[in-house]
Amino acid sequence: MAEKLPMLALSPTMEEGTIISWKKKEGEKVEMGEVICEVETDKAAMEYESPASGVLLKILVPEGKTARVGEPIAILGEEGETLDLETEEQPKVEAQPAEVEGASKSSIEKTPEKAEKAHETTVEEQSKRLKISPLAKKLAEEHGIDVSKIKGSGPGGRIIKRDIEAAISSTTLTPPAGIIKPAIASAETSEIQEIPITQKRKIIAKRLSESKFSAPHYYLRTKVIVDELMKTRRILEEETGMKISFNAFLIKLVAEALKKHPRINASWGEDKILLYKRIDIGLAVAQEDGLITPVVRDCGSKGILKISEELKDLIERARQGRLNPEEYTGATFTISNLGMFDIEEFTAIINPPASAILAVGKIHDEPIVEDGEIHIHLVIRLTLSCDHRVIDGAVGAAFLQDLKRMIEMPLRTLL
Amino acid sequence: MAMITFREALRQAMDEEMARDERVILIGEEVGEYNGAYKVSQGLLEKYGPERVIDTPISEEGFTGIGVGAAIAGLRPIVEWMTFNFSLMAIDQVINNAAKMLYMSGGQFNVPIVFRGPNGPAECLAAQHSQALQSIYAHVPGLKVVAPSTPYDAKGLLKSAIRDDNPVIFLEAELMYSWKGEVPEEEYLIPIGKADIKREGKDVTVITYSKPLKSVMEAVDALSEEGIEVEVVDLRSLRPLDEETIYRSVRKTNRCVIVEEAWPVASFGSYVGWLVSKNTFDYLDAPVELVSMEDVPMPYNHTLELAAQPTTDKIVSAIKKVLYL
């Protein structure tokens, strides 16, 4: 019966060998112990002696070519045996998984097809069998880890405790392994300062990652002239004798624009979209150890003075860290203003459950061409981030256009 | 506390029990005039006289049978075998009479007897005189089997063995006789059937008993320098076995290595391995490892003799194996 002759390890450290020359031709008789080819190893040229007597039926690795140890280089059999060449043409492809079962892998038997199939089944069954330690299995069940997606680090790919622990920690707080690596090699760890993660930082990380990874963001930018708004603000401040913050104006005007575009004041609910009747606008406020978004409730039915007053109180308490949870959760729309840091424009991450956030840049002078002439105006740049699952591009753009027009001429809120 | 040898701890235990109960006698080869082949019974003949410290001819089956008969008749004999290799001559008396009598007499005859002596290899004693036979005795229902590893445990357990109403196999080792350890002046007993945690740790449980404890502790000390914390469970008693202590430890560490001085086939350690696999299956993160003697008659050549035993190196590599290191 025909058998494959594998590349042998002809030196203790040899991993592959190159056939220098074949001493026998295909069809030639070979005695056991006779040299059939010369092999160049990592050390020297060695003679390959035939392990059995027979006829060299087929040379699989021609002169000058290389085979890894264990890969078949030729087929030895009896005179007159025929070969199914198709299955023998690609020795390399076969050689890899077959090595375990090399003995049963003689595909030039009388019934090659059957042998082939039987062999494939066993290999397949073996690779399907999941190797996992009892403890790892129990841990995976307790934490709802899908073990079929885990690559075991134990012998033979066995999944063990540390693999499950790694999977648990990567599904909770830390980002998937491999994405974030320290920028400095471990030898220089003295150059790295570790800051323990506060609960607040964990929540910020979790909520914003969730938002950015699950809500498909798109961004709309526009430039808004605020001369008129600043004038209005001055007039109202003079009349009331009170300071009214710019953000209060923005909140009021956004609320008015939202009334006209209720699709913006909404949430993605997986199998439904939730439209909110009440307009609750959050304003991102920086804190020493993070940020927080106090919410002014029902902005649609409140006057600018009330909004300004509430906002002042909320911001003050936010900076002191004295807000109650219900005062900084559940905004239906969010505004983030980095104008005080001289930022001209930026994009913000949507703050769930809202579906849009408005990023506001600094108020500054800018030359603007109007009717062929250059005029200097006070300008802000707005960037609206929208969740495309809820707000399509045209819907978001229409809202932003209305908002722009209201800011440029606050009288339009009367329309 | 006084530092005394294992040998002295055994002598103190027999001395105290002989003083406490005049039914306790010592019988065996060289136990009297020669003060014991390993000097364990030093001074006992002088103190208790030839009626209670009895030198016998070289006739293991004979004096073991006399001991069993004396126990049935009401005495509490300590039978000293010069080594457990010679106990093979007397094993019929142990298995068929001592171990069975209570059962076959329907509870009428207790056999309160202790069979004690050195077990396992010493040095260059060759194949017939280097055998560790605890698995054979632990195999037999009706026997208790005790195997201490320190002078403290040896004294407390031997006293309990002498007071026990059942036949107790008490395993010592020639090389252990000169080991020293702290033993208190005041009297104490250690109950048979309680394991002892010789070192607490969280990473891996090593279960052992008797002489290999020393190699285990050397391995544990070496590994602690690598930050590996090994918990060492010293069984002290094979029958009855303190299973709960074993399981509690393995549930904590999720890994188990058993180290014993015995051939691996059908050994006591392989029985413990089965118990651990069966009863802590869901807690195991690696297969249970067994470090035993090699499955060969003990070579006379000293290098081979050492290589046939559970060495510190073998223990370290087994521990690393279950830790996947």
HADDOCK unambig.tbl for C-alpha pairs under 7 A between the chains (distance, minus, plus):
assign (segid A and resid 133 and name CA) (segid B and resid 284 and name CA) 6.66 0.50 0.50
assign (segid A and resid 133 and name CA) (segid B and resid 285 and name CA) 5.01 0.50 0.50
assign (segid A and resid 133 and name CA) (segid B and resid 286 and name CA) 6.27 0.50 0.50
assign (segid A and resid 134 and name CA) (segid B and resid 281 and name CA) 6.18 0.50 0.50
assign (segid A and resid 134 and name CA) (segid B and resid 282 and name CA) 4.75 0.50 0.50
assign (segid A and resid 134 and name CA) (segid B and resid 283 and name CA) 6.44 0.50 0.50
assign (segid A and resid 134 and name CA) (segid B and resid 284 and name CA) 5.76 0.50 0.50
assign (segid A and resid 134 and name CA) (segid B and resid 285 and name CA) 6.27 0.50 0.50
assign (segid A and resid 135 and name CA) (segid B and resid 282 and name CA) 4.96 0.50 0.50
assign (segid A and resid 135 and name CA) (segid B and resid 283 and name CA) 4.60 0.50 0.50
assign (segid A and resid 135 and name CA) (segid B and resid 284 and name CA) 5.05 0.50 0.50
assign (segid A and resid 135 and name CA) (segid B and resid 285 and name CA) 5.09 0.50 0.50
assign (segid A and resid 136 and name CA) (segid B and resid 285 and name CA) 6.43 0.50 0.50
assign (segid A and resid 138 and name CA) (segid B and resid 282 and name CA) 6.47 0.50 0.50
assign (segid A and resid 154 and name CA) (segid B and resid 324 and name CA) 6.62 0.50 0.50
assign (segid A and resid 160 and name CA) (segid B and resid 285 and name CA) 5.87 0.50 0.50
assign (segid A and resid 161 and name CA) (segid B and resid 285 and name CA) 6.06 0.50 0.50
